[in-house]
Amino acid sequence: MLYPAIDEIKKKTDNKYTLAILTAKRARDIIDGKPLLMDGMEDENPVSTAAFEIDEDLLTYSREED
């Protein structure tokens, strides 16, 4: 089984589409050279690193009010 489990990190967002966008944007930032928010993740895939950061509440989002 993969860690973090998708069912667990999905609870940190309002829906799976938000999770996908949040993960993809953070993975792109990692690829572009932005610093990692967790130690020991240098050898991980950028998408996995982003998922770990979301799971550890190091990466969050907020929605703008209309």
Sequence and secondary structure as in RCSB ss.txt:
>XXXX:A:sequence
MLYPAIDEIKKKTDNKYTLAILTAKRARDIIDGKPLLMDGMEDENPVSTAAFEIDEDLLTYSREED
>XXXX:A:secstr
  SS HHHHHTTSSSHHHHHHHHHHHHHHHHTT   SSTT TTS HHHHHHHHHHTTSS       
